[in-house]
Amino acid sequence: MISDILSALFLLAGSGFMLIASIGMVRFPDFYIRNSASTKAVVLGVMLILLGVGIYYNEILIFLEIFAILFFIFLISPLSAHIVSRAAVISGVSFWEKTNLTDLNDYVEQNSLLNPPEHHEAEEDGKPAGKE
């Protein structure tokens, strides 16, 4: 009885975080803030939902599977959000006008992120430059 109530509370809390993430995806002004909202709130929502499922079934093997799933979600989610955001910066996706970009501009200047090195033209004999 208590495990059912606790499981339902975890499921409701996880669903609430997923709802908040979906509202954030619609309401936030730019891609980068939406990406942040979806990453953080969805991971927390999935964690709570899976813990609710684990409490409901109350078996050690299910808990092991849930912890393995959560480990990979915690490992992959921030990494994928970073890769997608970096690709958006390189592609020139615009920021919200109220976003403070001083740190990003310093980073871009130091790493020449938006200006990749130019490729060398082929030499006159048809071989690429630098190749023997």
C-alpha positions as CSV (number, residue, x, y, z in Angstrom):
1,M,0.0,0.0,0.0
2,I,2.7,2.5,1.0
3,S,4.9,1.4,-1.9
4,D,2.0,2.0,-4.3
5,I,1.5,5.6,-2.9
6,L,5.2,6.3,-3.1
7,S,5.4,4.9,-6.6
8,A,2.4,7.1,-7.7
9,L,4.1,10.2,-6.1
10,F,7.3,9.5,-8.1
11,L,5.3,9.0,-11.3
12,L,3.4,12.2,-10.8
13,A,6.4,14.2,-9.9
14,G,8.3,12.8,-13.0
15,S,5.3,13.6,-15.2
16,G,5.2,17.1,-13.7
17,F,8.8,17.7,-14.7
18,M,8.1,16.4,-18.2
19,L,5.2,18.8,-18.4
20,I,7.3,21.7,-17.3
21,A,9.9,20.7,-19.9
22,S,7.3,20.7,-22.6
23,I,5.9,24.0,-21.6
24,G,9.5,25.4,-21.6
25,M,10.0,24.1,-25.1
26,V,7.1,26.2,-26.2
27,R,7.5,29.3,-24.1
28,F,11.3,30.0,-24.0
29,P,12.6,32.5,-26.5
30,D,15.5,30.8,-28.3
31,F,17.0,27.4,-29.2
32,Y,19.7,27.4,-26.5
33,I,17.4,28.0,-23.6
34,R,14.9,25.4,-25.0
35,N,17.7,22.9,-25.3
36,S,18.7,23.5,-21.7
37,A,15.2,23.2,-20.4
38,S,14.5,20.0,-22.3
39,T,17.8,18.4,-21.2
40,K,17.6,19.1,-17.5
41,A,13.9,18.8,-16.8
42,V,13.4,15.7,-19.0
43,V,16.3,13.9,-17.4
44,L,14.9,14.6,-13.9
45,G,11.4,13.6,-15.1
46,V,12.7,10.3,-16.6
47,M,14.6,9.6,-13.4
48,L,11.6,10.1,-11.2
49,I,9.4,8.0,-13.4
50,L,11.8,5.1,-13.6
51,L,12.3,5.2,-9.8
52,G,8.5,5.1,-9.4
53,V,8.4,2.0,-11.7
54,G,11.2,0.4,-9.7
55,I,9.3,1.0,-6.4
56,Y,6.1,-0.4,-7.8
57,Y,7.7,-3.7,-9.0
58,N,10.1,-3.9,-6.0
59,E,12.5,-6.4,-7.5
60,I,16.3,-6.1,-7.4
61,L,16.8,-7.0,-11.1
62,I,14.4,-4.2,-12.1
63,F,16.3,-1.8,-9.9
64,L,19.6,-2.8,-11.6
65,E,18.1,-2.3,-15.0
66,I,16.7,1.1,-14.0
67,F,20.1,2.2,-12.6
68,A,21.8,1.1,-15.8
69,I,19.3,3.1,-17.8
70,L,19.7,6.1,-15.6
71,F,23.5,5.9,-15.7
72,F,23.5,6.0,-19.5
73,I,20.9,8.8,-19.6
74,F,23.0,10.9,-17.2
75,L,26.1,10.1,-19.3
76,I,24.6,10.8,-22.7
77,S,22.1,13.6,-22.1
78,P,24.5,16.5,-21.2
79,L,27.0,15.3,-23.8
80,S,24.4,15.3,-26.6
81,A,23.0,18.7,-25.5
82,H,26.5,20.2,-25.6
83,I,27.2,18.8,-29.0
84,V,23.9,20.0,-30.4
85,S,24.4,23.5,-28.9
86,R,27.9,23.7,-30.2
87,A,26.7,22.7,-33.7
88,A,24.1,25.4,-33.4
89,V,26.7,28.1,-32.5
90,I,28.9,27.0,-35.4
91,S,25.9,27.0,-37.8
92,G,25.0,30.5,-36.7
93,V,21.7,29.9,-34.9
94,S,20.8,33.3,-33.4
95,F,20.6,34.0,-29.6
96,W,17.9,35.8,-27.8
97,E,18.6,39.5,-27.7
98,K,18.9,39.6,-23.9
99,T,21.5,36.8,-23.8
100,N,24.9,37.9,-22.4
101,L,27.5,36.7,-25.0
102,T,30.7,38.1,-23.5
103,D,32.0,34.6,-22.4
104,L,31.0,33.0,-25.7
105,N,32.7,35.8,-27.7
106,D,35.9,35.3,-25.8
107,Y,35.7,31.6,-26.3
108,V,35.1,32.0,-30.0
109,E,38.0,34.4,-30.4
110,Q,40.4,32.1,-28.6
111,N,39.5,29.0,-30.4
112,S,38.5,30.5,-33.8
113,L,35.4,28.4,-33.6
114,L,33.5,30.2,-36.3
115,N,36.4,30.6,-38.7
116,P,37.9,27.2,-39.5
117,P,41.3,27.1,-41.0
118,E,41.3,27.5,-44.8
119,H,42.2,24.5,-46.9
120,H,45.3,24.9,-49.1
121,E,44.9,24.9,-52.8
122,A,46.4,22.1,-54.8
123,E,49.8,22.7,-56.2
124,E,50.4,23.1,-59.9
125,D,51.4,19.5,-60.5
126,G,48.0,18.2,-59.3
127,K,49.1,17.0,-55.8
128,P,47.6,18.4,-52.7
129,A,49.8,20.8,-50.8
130,G,51.9,19.1,-48.1
131,K,51.6,15.7,-49.7
132,E,54.8,14.0,-51.0
